[in-house]
Amino acid sequence: MPDKGRPYRVIISGGGTGGHIYPAIAIANQLKAVQPDAEILFVGAIGRMEMTRVPEAGYKIVGLWISGLQRRLTLDNISFPLKVISSIRASHKIIKDFKPDAVVGVGGYASGPLLYAATSRGIPALIQEQNSYAGITNKLLAKRVNKICVAYPGMENFFPQEKLVFTGNPVRSDIMGSQEKRREALLHFGLTSEKKTILVIGGSLGARTLNHSIAAGLEQLVQAGHQLIWQTGKAFYPEAKELEKPWVEKGIRAFDFIKRMDLAYAAADIVISRAGALSISELCLVAKPAILVPSPNVVADHQTKNALALVQQGAAQLVRDQESVEKLVPAALQLLQDEKEQQRLAQEIQKLAKPAAAAEIVNELINLIK
């Protein structure tokens, strides 16, 4: 228990992708909203995107020398045991210096050593699992932690049922109320209200298939009179900028990364997206008609499971990754012509939103501390 009169001290650990980082930041922001003097430290993996995204959100982060196991023999794999030992030692030192009242793991490489060290010292711990298929780090930590906050039903297949709390996924608070920002959003992206706008998001690191599909159908989109906000990721960005050049006047906009996602959602009439857990949670909250293209390159094909959970409730459309180059742009053009279907999809997806997820997770956290 914290000393009376001392602010709560919490370590939040994990990362690797936006799907882990943004829920972590949303939890931190909510904790600050209810306990403004709370002291929060993030622990991430050196060289991963949390090391820049977390400071941009205004929080301090410390990096561990840790990475995941590759499926083939690599130098990283050979050094993996050494990295784990080094990271657990570093975690013990971080905990000794910071003296947290509780720790939160959001999945990703860094959360393993940090939560292992914390729970071995008897510090209360909570993990947040974003997906319908549990990540390996969270599965390994499940027996050691006090609470497990989940976003999908059926998670007792992976975790002890008595520890589960169904909260939904916390998302960045700035996307709430994005519907009211449409005028500002169109101005921000230099677009017109006279045309329909498609938003394409392949996750924080981009998505090769989505990029190739949009590139293949770009001329069709322009000829149909539509605008495009296209988040490509770093790798495809130079090529996308070249493709954008002839069509800038027509409202084609390519970005390696979009910081103002609230405005991107506000400007969009429809969204094309991967089916990562965080993307889906955000789409539910902003209530946008969506075409989901699940990534086939994820453990246990969990993006397809995420997408089908929506499709079966009539809350989204699905295009398979292997059919995307041929079918994605035609599906988007068809949806843009069908106002009734857009309205129906928006209404159905909004029913699945969990706007209070961050608040529920923080309540669980404070109860653990108390």
NORDA-V244247 format. One line per field, one symbol per residue. ss: DSSP state (@ for helix, = for strand, . for the rest). phi: phi as a letter, one per 20 degrees, with the letter a starting at -180 (. if undefined). psi: psi as a letter, one per 30 degrees, with the letter a starting at -180 (. if undefined). A space follows every 10 residues. Layout:
# NORDA-V244247
ss->???
phi->???
psi->???
This chain:
# NORDA-V244247
ss->........== ===....@@@ @@@@@@@@@@ @@@@....== =====....@ @@@@@@...= ====...... ....@@@@@@ @@@@@@@@@@ @@@@@@@@.. .====...@@ @@@@@@@@@@ ...======. .....@@@@@ @.....==== ....@@@... @@@===.... ..@@@..@@@ @@@@@@@@@. ......==== =......@@@ @@@@@@@@@@ @@@...==== =..@@@@@@@ @@@@@..@@@ .====..... @@@@@@@..= ===...@@@@ @@@@@@..== ==......@@ @@@@@@@@@@ @.....==.. @@@@@@@@@@ @@@@@@@.@@ @@@@@@@@@@ ......@@@@ @@@@@@@@@.
phi->.fffneffcc ddcpqocgfe ffffffffff fffecgegdc ceccdgneff fdffgfende cdddebbefe ecfcggffeg gffffgffff fgfgfffelf eaccddnngf ffffffffff emegccddde eecfffffff egfeeeccec dcfnfffdcf gfefcednef cgffefmfge dgfffffgem ddffdfcddd cdnfdnbgfg ffffgfdgfg ffffnddbdc ednffeggff ffffgfdgfe necdcfbdfe fgffffffec cdbfdfgfgf fffffeldfc decffeecgl lffffgffge gfdmdadccf gfdfgedffg ffffffedff ffffffffff fefcfegfff ffggffffff
psi->klkkfklkkk kkkabelefe eeeeeeeeee eeefifgkkk kkkakkflff feeeeefglk kkklikllkl fljleeeefe eeeeeeeeee eeeeeeefil fllkkgllef fdeeeeeeff ggkkkkljjf lfjkleeeee fefflekjkl fklgfffflk effkkjflkk lkfffkgfef geeeeeeefh llfflkkkkk kglfgljeee eeeeeegeee eeffgllkjj jfleefeeee eeeeefgeff hkjkkekjei feeeeefkel kkllhleeee eeeeefhkkk jkikkfhlkg hfeeeeeeee efggfllkkk efgeeefeee eeeeeffiee eeeeeeeeef fgkifgeeee eeeeeeeee.
